């Protein structure tokens, strides 16, 4: 018995079809007073992005987002929000926590 193979039928070097190529996630944005772990423009499926807030601000929401594989790939949620921490809400530039600031001028 003789078996022959045709190289035309093996299709060994075909490129990936569009259904097999995962699209990256675009950067979801940076919240006001927020700090992302990366500022790159696109993230590959499976990558994560971590968020923190500047001092005096509290993170509300998820601190970690995941780029979920798909067509298109998308983030696991929305970026968090950074709000002024309640303990710092009444603090003034002069260090007083009062609602009243006294100013005096010397001639």
C-alpha positions as CSV (number, residue, x, y, z in Angstrom):
1,X,0.0,0.0,0.0
2,X,1.3,3.4,-0.9
3,X,0.2,6.6,0.9
4,X,0.9,10.0,-0.6
5,X,0.4,13.4,0.9
6,X,-0.2,16.5,-0.9
7,X,1.5,19.6,0.5
8,X,-1.4,21.7,-0.7
9,X,-3.7,20.0,1.7
10,X,-1.5,20.3,4.9
11,X,-2.0,24.0,5.4
12,X,0.7,24.1,8.0
13,X,1.6,27.7,7.8
14,X,-1.7,29.5,7.6
15,X,-2.0,32.7,9.6
16,X,-4.5,33.0,12.4
17,X,-8.0,33.7,11.4
18,X,-9.6,36.9,12.8
19,X,-11.6,34.8,15.2
20,X,-8.4,33.5,16.8
21,X,-6.8,36.9,17.3
22,X,-7.7,38.6,20.6
23,X,-8.0,42.3,20.5
24,X,-6.3,44.3,23.3
25,X,-8.0,46.5,25.8
26,X,-7.5,50.2,25.5
27,X,-6.4,52.1,28.7
28,X,-9.7,52.6,30.6
29,X,-8.7,56.0,31.9
30,X,-7.3,57.6,35.1
31,X,-9.6,58.9,37.8
32,X,-9.0,62.4,39.1
33,X,-6.5,62.2,42.0
34,X,-5.8,58.6,40.9
35,X,-2.6,56.8,40.0
36,X,-2.6,53.8,37.6
37,X,0.1,51.2,37.7
38,X,0.8,51.7,34.0
39,X,0.1,54.4,31.4
40,X,0.5,52.3,28.4
41,X,-2.2,52.7,25.7
42,X,-3.1,49.0,25.2
43,X,-3.2,45.9,27.4
44,X,-3.1,42.3,26.1
45,X,-5.9,40.0,27.2
46,X,-5.2,38.6,30.6
47,X,-3.2,41.7,31.8
48,X,-4.2,43.7,34.9
49,X,-4.1,47.4,35.8
50,X,-3.9,48.5,39.4
51,X,-5.1,51.8,40.8
52,X,-4.3,53.8,43.9
53,X,-5.2,57.4,45.0
54,X,-3.1,60.3,46.0
55,X,-2.6,61.0,49.7
56,X,-5.7,62.5,51.3
57,X,-8.0,60.6,48.9
58,X,-10.0,57.3,49.3
59,X,-10.4,54.8,46.5
60,X,-14.0,53.8,45.8
61,X,-14.6,50.8,43.6
62,X,-12.3,48.1,42.3
63,X,-8.5,48.8,42.7
64,X,-7.6,46.1,40.1
65,X,-9.1,45.7,36.6
66,X,-8.5,42.7,34.3
67,X,-8.4,42.8,30.5
68,X,-10.9,39.9,29.8
69,X,-10.2,38.0,26.6
70,X,-12.9,38.3,23.9
71,X,-13.9,39.8,20.6
72,X,-13.3,42.6,21.5
73,X,-11.5,42.1,24.8
74,X,-12.8,44.4,27.6
75,X,-12.1,45.5,31.1
76,X,-13.7,43.6,34.1
77,X,-15.2,46.8,35.3
78,X,-15.0,50.6,35.4
79,X,-12.0,52.5,36.9
80,X,-12.4,53.5,40.5
81,X,-13.1,57.0,41.9
82,X,-10.8,58.8,44.2
83,X,-12.7,61.0,46.7
84,X,-11.3,63.4,49.3
85,X,-10.9,61.4,52.5
86,X,-13.6,62.5,55.0
87,X,-11.0,63.2,57.7
88,X,-9.3,65.7,55.4
89,X,-12.4,67.3,54.1
90,X,-12.4,70.3,56.5
91,X,-8.6,70.8,56.7
92,X,-7.4,74.1,55.4
93,X,-4.1,75.3,54.1
94,X,-3.3,76.8,57.5
95,X,-3.7,73.4,59.2
96,X,-6.9,74.4,61.1
97,X,-9.9,72.2,60.9
98,X,-12.3,75.0,61.7
99,X,-14.8,76.4,59.2
100,X,-13.6,79.8,60.2
101,X,-10.2,81.3,59.3
102,X,-8.9,84.4,61.0
103,X,-6.7,86.8,59.1
104,X,-4.8,89.7,60.5
105,X,-2.7,92.3,58.8
106,X,-0.1,94.6,60.3
107,X,0.2,98.0,58.7
